Amino acid sequence: MSEATASMSEPGVVRLAGVLDYRSGPALRKQGKALIAGSEGVDVVIDCSAVQRSTSVGLSLLLAFMRDAGAAGKRCQVRGMPDDMREIAEVYDLDEVLAT
């Protein structure tokens, strides 16, 4: 298993990488919240293109990051969601909320 990370890959883009599950979720939550809070500008993109595998924890993180962005007065967009995340989102009827 690879280590999961949240990093600012470019201004306004939070990049999630690795395996998103119950082991990585708490640390990613803290990292992502801090990155969003420190991001300049009104737009934040959560880039999931480097996510290797995700459980429902990944969707929970995305929803939390969207709330963080909204609370900071920023617009949030998700891009590069892998198929396993997209399938879980469809089961929970979150595919429209997390539309990329």
GIDA-V770630 format. One record per pair of residues at least 12 apart in sequence whose C-alpha atoms are under 7 Angstrom apart, sorted by sequence separation. I is the first residue (numbers start at 1). J is the second residue. D is the distance in whole Angstrom. If there is no record, write none. Layout:
BEGIN
i->I j->J d->D
i->I j->J d->D
END
This chain:
BEGIN
i->5 j->17 d->5
i->4 j->17 d->5
i->5 j->18 d->7
i->4 j->18 d->4
i->3 j->18 d->6
i->4 j->19 d->6
i->2 j->18 d->6
i->4 j->20 d->7
i->2 j->19 d->7
i->4 j->24 d->6
i->78 j->98 d->6
i->78 j->99 d->7
i->79 j->100 d->5
i->6 j->28 d->6
i->78 j->100 d->5
i->5 j->28 d->6
i->77 j->100 d->7
i->6 j->31 d->6
i->6 j->32 d->6
i->59 j->85 d->7
i->8 j->35 d->7
i->12 j->39 d->6
i->12 j->40 d->7
i->44 j->74 d->7
i->54 j->84 d->7
i->59 j->89 d->7
i->12 j->43 d->6
i->13 j->44 d->6
i->14 j->45 d->6
i->15 j->46 d->6
i->16 j->47 d->6
i->17 j->48 d->7
i->42 j->73 d->7
i->43 j->74 d->5
i->44 j->75 d->6
i->45 j->76 d->6
i->46 j->77 d->6
i->47 j->78 d->6
i->48 j->79 d->6
i->49 j->80 d->4
i->51 j->82 d->7
i->54 j->85 d->6
i->12 j->44 d->5
i->13 j->45 d->5
i->14 j->46 d->5
i->15 j->47 d->5
i->16 j->48 d->5
i->18 j->50 d->7
i->19 j->51 d->6
i->25 j->57 d->6
i->29 j->61 d->6
i->33 j->65 d->6
i->42 j->74 d->4
i->43 j->75 d->5
i->44 j->76 d->5
i->45 j->77 d->5
i->46 j->78 d->5
i->47 j->79 d->5
i->48 j->80 d->5
i->49 j->81 d->6
i->56 j->88 d->7
i->12 j->45 d->6
i->13 j->46 d->6
i->14 j->47 d->6
i->15 j->48 d->6
i->17 j->50 d->5
i->18 j->51 d->5
i->19 j->52 d->5
i->20 j->53 d->6
i->21 j->54 d->6
i->32 j->65 d->7
i->36 j->69 d->6
i->42 j->75 d->6
i->43 j->76 d->6
i->44 j->77 d->6
i->45 j->78 d->6
i->46 j->79 d->6
i->47 j->80 d->6
i->48 j->81 d->5
i->49 j->82 d->7
i->13 j->47 d->7
i->16 j->50 d->6
i->17 j->51 d->4
i->18 j->52 d->5
i->19 j->53 d->5
i->20 j->54 d->5
i->21 j->55 d->5
i->48 j->82 d->7
i->16 j->51 d->6
i->17 j->52 d->7
i->18 j->53 d->7
i->19 j->54 d->6
i->20 j->55 d->6
i->22 j->57 d->6
i->33 j->68 d->6
i->37 j->72 d->7
i->21 j->57 d->5
i->20 j->57 d->6
i->21 j->58 d->7
i->20 j->58 d->5
END
